[in-house]
Amino acid sequence: MNKMKTRIGVVSMATLAMSGSVAGSAIAAISKSFPDTPISTIQLLSTLPGVGSLIITLVAGQMAMRVSKKSLVLLGVALVTLGGLVPAFWNSSVAGLLACSVILGMGVGFISTLNPMILTQYFEGEERSSMMGFNTGMTSLGTMILTGVGGFLGGSNWRHLYWVFAFGIVVFLLVLFCLPKDEVIRESFNGSHEKVEKESTWQIFKGLNPYVYWVYLAVFILGIAYTAYMANLSIVVAAKHMGGTATTGLINAIGTFGGIFAGLGFKYVRKFTKPATLAAGFTFLIITLVLTYFFSNVAALSIAAVFSAVTMVTVMSTSTFMLSMLCAPNQVPIVMSTFAFINSLSSAIAPKLISWIHVPAGAPSFVFAGILSAIVVVALFVTGFEKKVESGSLLQDSPIPSEK
């Protein structure tokens, strides 16, 4: 297997993993073209891709046990390209635009779910960890390029923004020619050549290492805490009289650059944080929240945004790496699809959950997020969870070592 070609195939699909957010920058312009449509309906263009993605994460894992992962990735890239390009020339109906957003989101769902499965299949050890970080960096880079080029194309006419999804054709070709074709085992046989019944999805879930669920819990908490930061950043910026949307956009852009470099150089981050990389990720988020809470200048909040981006790279890459170490090869599709579902779900329900427990918007939400993050950091250090995972002592056939 040509590792370089495989790397190209994997990271190329990652550039589309956040493409559902591209149309969000044109909401105001689109609403002017449909003055009789409520703005809340137009805003669905930026949220419906998430719904489509969430739906696919529920079934992608099961499909990956029956259909080639490469074929499913190609389907995902095709759906992103189709859902993104069609509005460039068919854009007279809001319903049509919304339908295309769902289709685009479904494609993103395939890509985001299958990407960590393929990384787990073709890379091992520290190479896998480094590739997962590099992959996350390419996701940020792809988002920045698609958003920037899309904004440029749609500057005079929002309809032209959608032409940026022609990039999906390039990604389709890169995946087609660079990603190896994985074979799906249609039948299983034992040593006597007798057919062995395949495990059902429920049987696979029942057989999962229980420590997988602790990683899921950490990812869920990150989704809540990180969304509390992102959803309240503009509110805090306004409350500190630092500016408005432009200032918040600048801070986020600087953070995106930080995420790109952190992802591309994740193996160096691992050198300093191993074997407490997951705890370091949550610590970076605490630094983000502290800087944003106490300081009132763009420089400090920009540094905070960089730490927030490093948080996502660190936690997401480490989580998928740990999950790959805690599960058997036949469990990978289910484990990774559940990971993608939990990641999407936590971000989607975070605002409602925070409101439900009566945490006020703005700075109080930062305090809440900081407390959640601190609890995770303390729990990880007290239990030595990461060290045990990386040593292999939490595999189901191994006893849990006592702390000395």
FIGU-553578 format. One record per residue (C-alpha): residue in one letter; chain; x, y, z. Coordinates in nm, 3 decimals, decimal comma. Layout:
FIGU-553578
- r | c | east | north | up
- A | A | X | Y | Z;
...
//
This chain:
FIGU-553578
- r | c | east | north | up
- M | A | 0,000 | 0,000 | 0,000;
- N | A | 0,135 | 0,344 | -0,096;
- K | A | 0,118 | 0,535 | 0,234;
- M | A | 0,159 | 0,876 | 0,071;
- K | A | -0,134 | 0,817 | -0,164;
- T | A | -0,340 | 0,694 | 0,131;
- R | A | -0,256 | 1,007 | 0,330;
- I | A | -0,362 | 1,225 | 0,037;
- G | A | -0,690 | 1,038 | 0,004;
- V | A | -0,768 | 1,064 | 0,375;
- V | A | -0,682 | 1,431 | 0,428;
- S | A | -0,854 | 1,539 | 0,106;
- M | A | -1,190 | 1,416 | 0,234;
- A | A | -1,124 | 1,595 | 0,565;
- T | A | -1,127 | 1,932 | 0,386;
- L | A | -1,503 | 1,889 | 0,332;
- A | A | -1,584 | 1,779 | 0,687;
- M | A | -1,710 | 2,124 | 0,791;
- S | A | -1,845 | 2,239 | 0,455;
- G | A | -2,199 | 2,259 | 0,593;
- S | A | -2,113 | 2,596 | 0,750;
- V | A | -2,010 | 2,766 | 0,424;
- A | A | -2,357 | 2,899 | 0,332;
- G | A | -2,397 | 3,061 | 0,675;
- S | A | -2,208 | 3,372 | 0,562;
- A | A | -2,475 | 3,447 | 0,298;
- I | A | -2,783 | 3,432 | 0,522;
- A | A | -2,839 | 3,810 | 0,522;
- A | A | -2,805 | 3,836 | 0,142;
- I | A | -3,031 | 3,537 | 0,081;
- S | A | -3,300 | 3,678 | 0,309;
- K | A | -3,312 | 3,994 | 0,096;
- S | A | -3,388 | 3,782 | -0,211;
- F | A | -3,683 | 3,620 | -0,028;
- P | A | -3,843 | 3,910 | 0,163;
- D | A | -4,164 | 3,715 | 0,225;
- T | A | -3,980 | 3,428 | 0,396;
- P | A | -3,915 | 3,460 | 0,772;
- I | A | -3,548 | 3,508 | 0,858;
- S | A | -3,572 | 3,209 | 1,093;
- T | A | -3,648 | 2,990 | 0,791;
- I | A | -3,350 | 3,127 | 0,597;
- Q | A | -3,129 | 3,060 | 0,899;
- L | A | -3,211 | 2,692 | 0,863;
- L | A | -2,964 | 2,690 | 0,572;
- S | A | -2,683 | 2,696 | 0,829;
- T | A | -2,839 | 2,442 | 1,070;
- L | A | -3,003 | 2,182 | 0,845;
- P | A | -2,666 | 2,040 | 0,731;
- G | A | -2,612 | 1,945 | 1,094;
- V | A | -2,947 | 1,763 | 1,097;
- G | A | -2,860 | 1,572 | 0,780;
- S | A | -2,520 | 1,483 | 0,925;
- L | A | -2,673 | 1,366 | 1,253;
- I | A | -2,909 | 1,131 | 1,069;
- I | A | -2,626 | 0,969 | 0,872;
- T | A | -2,406 | 0,916 | 1,179;
- L | A | -2,677 | 0,682 | 1,310;
- V | A | -2,648 | 0,445 | 1,013;
- A | A | -2,300 | 0,499 | 0,865;
- G | A | -2,134 | 0,257 | 1,106;
- Q | A | -2,372 | -0,026 | 1,018;
- M | A | -2,336 | 0,048 | 0,647;
- A | A | -1,956 | 0,035 | 0,679;
- M | A | -1,983 | -0,327 | 0,793;
- R | A | -2,163 | -0,420 | 0,471;
- V | A | -2,031 | -0,177 | 0,208;
- S | A | -1,677 | -0,069 | 0,122;
- K | A | -1,574 | 0,237 | 0,325;
- K | A | -1,418 | 0,390 | 0,015;
- S | A | -1,751 | 0,359 | -0,169;
- L | A | -1,932 | 0,526 | 0,120;
- V | A | -1,678 | 0,811 | 0,128;
- L | A | -1,722 | 0,864 | -0,245;
- L | A | -2,098 | 0,872 | -0,187;
- G | A | -2,047 | 1,130 | 0,088;
- V | A | -1,825 | 1,352 | -0,128;
- A | A | -2,075 | 1,323 | -0,415;
- L | A | -2,362 | 1,429 | -0,186;
- V | A | -2,164 | 1,729 | -0,058;
- T | A | -2,080 | 1,831 | -0,414;
- L | A | -2,437 | 1,780 | -0,537;
- G | A | -2,600 | 1,955 | -0,240;
- G | A | -2,353 | 2,241 | -0,269;
- L | A | -2,348 | 2,296 | -0,645;
- V | A | -2,718 | 2,262 | -0,732;
- P | A | -2,811 | 2,596 | -0,561;
- A | A | -2,561 | 2,773 | -0,790;
- F | A | -2,808 | 2,735 | -1,079;
- W | A | -3,134 | 2,628 | -0,908;
- N | A | -3,198 | 2,894 | -0,647;
- S | A | -3,547 | 3,038 | -0,696;
- S | A | -3,703 | 2,828 | -0,420;
- V | A | -3,623 | 2,841 | -0,048;
- A | A | -3,753 | 2,486 | -0,015;
- G | A | -3,504 | 2,375 | -0,281;
- L | A | -3,218 | 2,548 | -0,101;
- L | A | -3,318 | 2,383 | 0,227;
- A | A | -3,339 | 2,039 | 0,063;
- C | A | -2,992 | 2,086 | -0,081;
- S | A | -2,864 | 2,180 | 0,266;
- V | A | -2,992 | 1,850 | 0,404;
- I | A | -2,829 | 1,656 | 0,118;
- L | A | -2,501 | 1,839 | 0,176;
- G | A | -2,522 | 1,758 | 0,548;
- M | A | -2,580 | 1,390 | 0,475;
- G | A | -2,260 | 1,387 | 0,271;
- V | A | -2,074 | 1,553 | 0,558;
- G | A | -2,216 | 1,285 | 0,788;
- F | A | -2,060 | 1,009 | 0,579;
- I | A | -1,724 | 1,188 | 0,564;
- S | A | -1,698 | 1,277 | 0,933;
- T | A | -1,802 | 0,927 | 1,043;
- L | A | -1,589 | 0,724 | 0,803;
- N | A | -1,277 | 0,940 | 0,823;
- P | A | -1,163 | 0,816 | 1,168;
- M | A | -1,252 | 0,457 | 1,071;
- I | A | -1,019 | 0,476 | 0,770;
- L | A | -0,743 | 0,637 | 0,976;
- T | A | -0,773 | 0,352 | 1,226;
- Q | A | -0,763 | 0,094 | 0,949;
- Y | A | -0,453 | 0,217 | 0,766;
- F | A | -0,235 | 0,371 | 1,038;
- E | A | -0,093 | 0,238 | 1,365;
- G | A | 0,052 | 0,375 | 1,690;
- E | A | 0,199 | 0,725 | 1,693;
- E | A | 0,159 | 0,751 | 1,316;
- R | A | -0,217 | 0,711 | 1,366;
- S | A | -0,219 | 0,977 | 1,639;
- S | A | -0,019 | 1,220 | 1,423;
- M | A | -0,242 | 1,158 | 1,123;
- M | A | -0,554 | 1,223 | 1,331;
- G | A | -0,411 | 1,558 | 1,436;
- F | A | -0,299 | 1,642 | 1,081;
- N | A | -0,644 | 1,541 | 0,961;
- T | A | -0,809 | 1,786 | 1,203;
- G | A | -0,578 | 2,061 | 1,084;
- M | A | -0,677 | 1,994 | 0,724;
- T | A | -1,042 | 2,017 | 0,826;
- S | A | -0,978 | 2,367 | 0,961;
- L | A | -0,777 | 2,461 | 0,653;
- G | A | -1,051 | 2,333 | 0,421;
- T | A | -1,316 | 2,527 | 0,614;
- M | A | -1,114 | 2,847 | 0,596;
- I | A | -1,050 | 2,811 | 0,222;
- L | A | -1,409 | 2,719 | 0,135;
- T | A | -1,549 | 3,000 | 0,349;
- G | A | -1,300 | 3,256 | 0,219;
- V | A | -1,332 | 3,166 | -0,149;
- G | A | -1,709 | 3,126 | -0,114;
- G | A | -1,734 | 3,472 | 0,040;
- F | A | -1,528 | 3,617 | -0,245;
- L | A | -1,739 | 3,447 | -0,513;
- G | A | -2,063 | 3,550 | -0,344;
- G | A | -1,958 | 3,907 | -0,278;
- S | A | -2,163 | 4,051 | -0,564;
- N | A | -2,427 | 3,777 | -0,584;
- W | A | -2,489 | 3,519 | -0,311;
- R | A | -2,579 | 3,256 | -0,572;
- H | A | -2,218 | 3,249 | -0,690;
- L | A | -2,103 | 3,141 | -0,343;
- Y | A | -2,222 | 2,788 | -0,415;
- W | A | -1,976 | 2,746 | -0,702;
- V | A | -1,707 | 2,691 | -0,438;
- F | A | -1,844 | 2,338 | -0,398;
- A | A | -1,693 | 2,251 | -0,736;
- F | A | -1,392 | 2,175 | -0,518;
- G | A | -1,582 | 1,859 | -0,426;
- I | A | -1,509 | 1,722 | -0,774;
- V | A | -1,135 | 1,750 | -0,703;
- V | A | -1,179 | 1,574 | -0,368;
- F | A | -1,385 | 1,299 | -0,535;
- L | A | -1,104 | 1,231 | -0,783;
- L | A | -0,836 | 1,234 | -0,511;
- V | A | -1,032 | 0,983 | -0,301;
- L | A | -1,108 | 0,770 | -0,608;
- F | A | -0,744 | 0,738 | -0,716;
- C | A | -0,555 | 0,767 | -0,384;
- L | A | -0,761 | 0,585 | -0,121;
- P | A | -0,715 | 0,205 | -0,124;
- K | A | -1,022 | -0,008 | -0,187;
- D | A | -1,112 | -0,197 | 0,130;
- E | A | -1,280 | -0,533 | 0,088;
- V | A | -1,592 | -0,619 | 0,286;
- I | A | -1,592 | -0,976 | 0,416;
- R | A | -1,924 | -1,115 | 0,300;
- E | A | -1,906 | -1,443 | 0,490;
- S | A | -1,715 | -1,560 | 0,798;
- F | A | -1,580 | -1,912 | 0,844;
- N | A | -1,407 | -2,089 | 1,127;
- G | A | -1,112 | -2,326 | 1,094;
- S | A | -1,341 | -2,607 | 0,974;
- H | A | -1,478 | -2,387 | 0,695;
- E | A | -1,814 | -2,375 | 0,867;
- K | A | -2,005 | -2,054 | 0,830;
- V | A | -1,995 | -1,837 | 1,143;
- E | A | -2,287 | -1,608 | 1,214;
- K | A | -2,194 | -1,240 | 1,211;
- E | A | -2,250 | -1,028 | 1,520;
- S | A | -2,545 | -0,792 | 1,518;
- T | A | -2,505 | -0,424 | 1,600;
- W | A | -2,658 | -0,485 | 1,942;
- Q | A | -2,414 | -0,769 | 2,010;
- I | A | -2,124 | -0,543 | 1,918;
- F | A | -2,253 | -0,273 | 2,155;
- K | A | -2,286 | -0,528 | 2,434;
- G | A | -1,928 | -0,640 | 2,377;
- L | A | -1,773 | -0,292 | 2,384;
- N | A | -1,505 | -0,216 | 2,636;
- P | A | -1,688 | -0,012 | 2,908;
- Y | A | -1,404 | 0,243 | 2,905;
- V | A | -1,518 | 0,347 | 2,557;
- Y | A | -1,812 | 0,518 | 2,725;
- W | A | -1,580 | 0,728 | 2,941;
- V | A | -1,424 | 0,869 | 2,625;
- Y | A | -1,773 | 0,936 | 2,490;
- L | A | -1,857 | 1,122 | 2,812;
- A | A | -1,547 | 1,341 | 2,779;
- V | A | -1,641 | 1,422 | 2,417;
- F | A | -1,999 | 1,506 | 2,520;
- I | A | -1,876 | 1,739 | 2,796;
- L | A | -1,639 | 1,908 | 2,552;
- G | A | -1,930 | 1,967 | 2,313;
- I | A | -2,125 | 2,141 | 2,590;
- A | A | -1,832 | 2,346 | 2,721;
- Y | A | -1,694 | 2,448 | 2,381;
- T | A | -2,038 | 2,548 | 2,251;
- A | A | -2,087 | 2,759 | 2,566;
- Y | A | -1,771 | 2,948 | 2,466;
- M | A | -1,853 | 2,989 | 2,097;
- A | A | -2,220 | 3,080 | 2,149;
- N | A | -2,137 | 3,348 | 2,405;
- L | A | -1,819 | 3,497 | 2,260;
- S | A | -1,997 | 3,771 | 2,064;
- I | A | -2,210 | 3,855 | 2,370;
- V | A | -1,899 | 3,896 | 2,587;
- V | A | -1,721 | 4,100 | 2,318;
- A | A | -2,019 | 4,337 | 2,302;
- A | A | -2,050 | 4,356 | 2,681;
- K | A | -1,683 | 4,456 | 2,706;
- H | A | -1,745 | 4,731 | 2,444;
- M | A | -1,475 | 4,584 | 2,220;
- G | A | -1,677 | 4,593 | 1,899;
- G | A | -1,937 | 4,386 | 1,720;
- T | A | -1,959 | 4,115 | 1,459;
- A | A | -1,641 | 4,222 | 1,279;
- T | A | -1,435 | 4,199 | 1,599;
- T | A | -1,574 | 3,855 | 1,683;
- G | A | -1,507 | 3,741 | 1,326;
- L | A | -1,146 | 3,859 | 1,349;
- I | A | -1,094 | 3,674 | 1,677;
- N | A | -1,244 | 3,355 | 1,532;
- A | A | -1,031 | 3,384 | 1,217;
- I | A | -0,713 | 3,406 | 1,424;
- G | A | -0,831 | 3,104 | 1,621;
- T | A | -0,885 | 2,910 | 1,298;
- F | A | -0,524 | 2,975 | 1,194;
- G | A | -0,414 | 2,844 | 1,534;
- G | A | -0,618 | 2,529 | 1,480;
- I | A | -0,461 | 2,468 | 1,139;
- F | A | -0,106 | 2,488 | 1,273;
- A | A | -0,191 | 2,283 | 1,582;
- G | A | -0,340 | 2,010 | 1,365;
- L | A | -0,055 | 2,000 | 1,117;
- G | A | 0,195 | 1,985 | 1,403;
- F | A | -0,004 | 1,767 | 1,638;
- K | A | 0,277 | 1,514 | 1,675;
- Y | A | 0,485 | 1,787 | 1,839;
- V | A | 0,197 | 1,875 | 2,072;
- R | A | 0,187 | 1,505 | 2,169;
- K | A | 0,556 | 1,509 | 2,254;
- F | A | 0,494 | 1,767 | 2,527;
- T | A | 0,158 | 1,644 | 2,656;
- K | A | 0,177 | 1,262 | 2,633;
- P | A | 0,038 | 1,070 | 2,821;
- A | A | -0,196 | 1,346 | 2,941;
- T | A | -0,297 | 1,490 | 2,604;
- L | A | -0,672 | 1,469 | 2,665;
- A | A | -0,633 | 1,649 | 2,998;
- A | A | -0,413 | 1,907 | 2,827;
- G | A | -0,690 | 1,970 | 2,573;
- F | A | -0,941 | 2,054 | 2,845;
- T | A | -0,675 | 2,265 | 3,019;
- F | A | -0,634 | 2,465 | 2,698;
- L | A | -1,010 | 2,532 | 2,704;
- I | A | -0,985 | 2,655 | 3,064;
- I | A | -0,709 | 2,895 | 2,955;
- T | A | -0,937 | 3,014 | 2,674;
- L | A | -1,222 | 3,083 | 2,914;
- V | A | -1,002 | 3,256 | 3,173;
- L | A | -0,842 | 3,488 | 2,916;
- T | A | -1,178 | 3,577 | 2,761;
- Y | A | -1,342 | 3,631 | 3,100;
- F | A | -1,078 | 3,857 | 3,255;
- F | A | -0,930 | 4,049 | 2,962;
- S | A | -1,087 | 4,318 | 2,744;
- N | A | -0,860 | 4,356 | 2,444;
- V | A | -0,853 | 4,191 | 2,104;
- A | A | -0,499 | 4,057 | 2,147;
- A | A | -0,583 | 3,859 | 2,461;
- L | A | -0,909 | 3,726 | 2,318;
- S | A | -0,730 | 3,628 | 1,997;
- I | A | -0,477 | 3,428 | 2,199;
- A | A | -0,771 | 3,271 | 2,378;
- A | A | -0,925 | 3,177 | 2,042;
- V | A | -0,601 | 3,005 | 1,940;
- F | A | -0,613 | 2,801 | 2,261;
- S | A | -0,975 | 2,712 | 2,186;
- A | A | -0,877 | 2,583 | 1,842;
- V | A | -0,591 | 2,383 | 1,992;
- T | A | -0,845 | 2,239 | 2,235;
- M | A | -1,056 | 2,098 | 1,954;
- V | A | -0,757 | 1,954 | 1,770;
- T | A | -0,617 | 1,798 | 2,086;
- V | A | -0,937 | 1,651 | 2,228;
- M | A | -1,088 | 1,530 | 1,900;
- S | A | -0,765 | 1,371 | 1,777;
- T | A | -0,685 | 1,211 | 2,112;
- S | A | -1,039 | 1,084 | 2,161;
- T | A | -1,048 | 0,901 | 1,830;
- F | A | -0,697 | 0,766 | 1,895;
- M | A | -0,800 | 0,633 | 2,238;
- L | A | -1,119 | 0,482 | 2,100;
- S | A | -0,919 | 0,299 | 1,834;
- M | A | -0,703 | 0,149 | 2,110;
- L | A | -0,999 | 0,043 | 2,323;
- C | A | -1,196 | -0,143 | 2,057;
- A | A | -1,148 | -0,450 | 1,840;
- P | A | -1,126 | -0,409 | 1,459;
- N | A | -1,481 | -0,538 | 1,407;
- Q | A | -1,610 | -0,277 | 1,656;
- V | A | -1,448 | 0,024 | 1,486;
- P | A | -1,743 | 0,116 | 1,255;
- I | A | -1,993 | 0,120 | 1,542;
- V | A | -1,756 | 0,292 | 1,786;
- M | A | -1,660 | 0,570 | 1,543;
- S | A | -2,013 | 0,630 | 1,416;
- T | A | -2,134 | 0,661 | 1,778;
- F | A | -1,846 | 0,903 | 1,843;
- A | A | -1,953 | 1,119 | 1,548;
- F | A | -2,315 | 1,110 | 1,665;
- I | A | -2,229 | 1,214 | 2,022;
- N | A | -2,001 | 1,490 | 1,897;
- S | A | -2,278 | 1,634 | 1,677;
- L | A | -2,551 | 1,583 | 1,936;
- S | A | -2,365 | 1,756 | 2,220;
- S | A | -2,307 | 2,069 | 2,012;
- A | A | -2,668 | 2,071 | 1,890;
- I | A | -2,831 | 2,044 | 2,233;
- A | A | -2,576 | 2,251 | 2,428;
- P | A | -2,763 | 2,587 | 2,408;
- K | A | -3,092 | 2,429 | 2,521;
- L | A | -2,920 | 2,229 | 2,796;
- I | A | -2,739 | 2,535 | 2,931;
- S | A | -3,066 | 2,731 | 2,923;
- W | A | -3,252 | 2,444 | 3,093;
- I | A | -3,019 | 2,450 | 3,394;
- H | A | -3,062 | 2,831 | 3,410;
- V | A | -2,705 | 2,938 | 3,330;
- P | A | -2,724 | 3,302 | 3,214;
- A | A | -2,583 | 3,398 | 2,874;
- G | A | -2,250 | 3,576 | 2,851;
- A | A | -1,973 | 3,553 | 3,111;
- P | A | -2,163 | 3,315 | 3,349;
- S | A | -2,168 | 3,056 | 3,072;
- F | A | -1,788 | 3,078 | 3,060;
- V | A | -1,773 | 3,001 | 3,432;
- F | A | -2,002 | 2,702 | 3,380;
- A | A | -1,786 | 2,573 | 3,093;
- G | A | -1,471 | 2,622 | 3,299;
- I | A | -1,610 | 2,419 | 3,589;
- L | A | -1,707 | 2,134 | 3,356;
- S | A | -1,361 | 2,134 | 3,199;
- A | A | -1,186 | 2,143 | 3,538;
- I | A | -1,388 | 1,841 | 3,655;
- V | A | -1,272 | 1,642 | 3,352;
- V | A | -0,906 | 1,742 | 3,404;
- V | A | -0,912 | 1,642 | 3,771;
- A | A | -1,087 | 1,311 | 3,693;
- L | A | -0,832 | 1,224 | 3,424;
- F | A | -0,533 | 1,295 | 3,649;
- V | A | -0,677 | 1,123 | 3,957;
- T | A | -0,765 | 0,804 | 3,768;
- G | A | -0,460 | 0,800 | 3,540;
- F | A | -0,704 | 0,705 | 3,265;
- E | A | -0,497 | 0,816 | 2,966;
- K | A | -0,181 | 0,645 | 3,083;
- K | A | -0,372 | 0,321 | 3,132;
- V | A | -0,530 | 0,341 | 2,786;
- E | A | -0,199 | 0,402 | 2,611;
- S | A | -0,029 | 0,122 | 2,805;
- G | A | -0,300 | -0,122 | 2,696;
- S | A | -0,395 | -0,210 | 3,054;
- L | A | -0,763 | -0,122 | 3,000;
- L | A | -0,817 | -0,378 | 2,729;
- Q | A | -1,095 | -0,613 | 2,830;
- D | A | -0,866 | -0,914 | 2,868;
- S | A | -0,630 | -0,724 | 3,099;
- P | A | -0,678 | -0,647 | 3,466;
- I | A | -0,694 | -0,286 | 3,576;
- P | A | -0,368 | -0,199 | 3,750;
- S | A | -0,375 | -0,055 | 4,096;
- E | A | -0,237 | 0,293 | 4,147;
- K | A | 0,095 | 0,308 | 4,320;
//
